[in-house]
Amino acid sequence: MKTTHTSNTQPLNDRARRLLRALVESYVREGQPVGSRTLARTAGLDLSPASIRNVMSDLEEMGLVSSPHTSAGRVPTAQGYRLFVDSLLEIKPLDSQEVRTLKERLNPELDTKSLVESASDLLSAVTQMAGMVRVPRRDHAALVQIEFLKLSGRQVLAILVMNKNEVQNRILQLDREYSHSELQQMANYLNEHLAGLDLRQAREQVLREMKAVREHMNTMMLAAIQLGEQAFSDQEQDDQVVFTGQIHLLDYAELSSVEKLRSLFEAFTEKRDLLTLLDTCISAQGVQIFIGQESGHKVLDDCSVVTAPYNVGGQVVGVLGVIGPTRMAYERIIPVVDITAKLLGAALNSRN
C-alpha cells in the first residue's frame, strides 16, 4: 500500500514523537483533549507530568498540537495529524474475513452502476463516514451497439450497449422529428462505423467525419453523425460521482455546527468541488490523504479525505474514498479504502 502526501514538519526527537503519537491515538479514540497525566499512563515513557507538559509546550510552539480554551489538555492540529500519518502511523491490515465480506458485496455480476453504489455503501458502512465513488470514465467502455427509440415529439432515447453487459440510456432532444425507420437507418450506419470503439474514439470519429466529408454525405448520413455526436457527448455531472452516508457526519461534534453542516451538504449536492478533488487523484498512485486545508477546498477545512484510484484493463478509470473529520482512525480507514478500490477494480475487470 502506498500513500502520497507532502510534509514540511521538522524532525522530532524520539520522546516527542512517542508523546505525539500517544496524544493523537488517545484523541482519536476518546474525542477529548488529552492531559499530561493521561499521556504519562499511555505513552510508555518514564516521565513526570511536568516533563510531559514541557514537551507538549514545544509541540504547541511547532504547531502540532493546540490547547482548547475550555481544557487543560491538548488536541492535534492538522499539521500534527499530517506528521502522525506520514511517520508515526502503523497501518492495521484487514483480516481475511473482512476482505471476504467486502468482496462478497462487490459481486462482478452486478452492472457498473450497482457496483459503484455498492462500493460507496460499503465505504460508508464500514467507516461510519461519507463514502464516495467517482464513476468509471466511460471513455474506456467499448461500444457494442447503439439503438434509437422514438419518444414523444422531438425526443429520442439513445440506448448504448457497452462491453456486452452494460447498457446506458440517454434522452436526446433533436431539432426535428424522425420516423422509426429513419432512426433505424441512422443506428445501422453508426453501428457499422463505430462498433468496437470506446466513447472517446467514437466522439472523435463522428466529429472527424462531420468536418472532413460533410459535403459528400447524404442527408440521412449527416443526421446520423449529428445524432451520434449528441449520444456520445459527456453525461451530466450528477451521474459522475456517487455519495452515500453523509448522515454519519452528524455524529461528529467537530462537524456538528449548523454552518459547517450546511456547507458540507451543499458541497455534496453541488458536487463540483468534490469532483475536482477526485479528478486530481486519478493521476496519482496509491492512497491519497488530504487533511484539513490540504484539499484546497474551504468546505473541507475541518475534514480529512482519504482516496484511492481503481483500475480496469491496466488503466485508472475512477477514484473512491471517504470524507470524515480530521479525528479519524487513519490506521483503519486507509486499508479499507485501499482494499475497496482494488476489489472494485477486480470486479469491473472480471466483466470486461
Protein Blocks (a to p, Z undefined) as FASTA:
>chain_A
ZZddddfbdcddfklmmmmmmmmmmmmmnopacdfklmmmmnopacdfklmmmmmmmmmm
nopaccdfkbcbdcddfklmmmmmmmmcccddddfklmmmmmmmmcfkbcfklmmmmmmm
mmmmmnopacddddddfklpccfbdcddddehjbccddddeehiaccddddddfbdcdfk
lmmmmmmmmmmmmgoiafklmmmmmmmmmmmmmmmpcfklmmmmmmmmmmmpccdfklmp
ccehklmmmmpmklmpfklmmmmmmmmmnommmmmmmmmmmmpgcjdddehjlnopaklm
mpccddddddeehiafbdcdddddfbbcfklmmmmmmmmmmmmmmmmmmmZZ
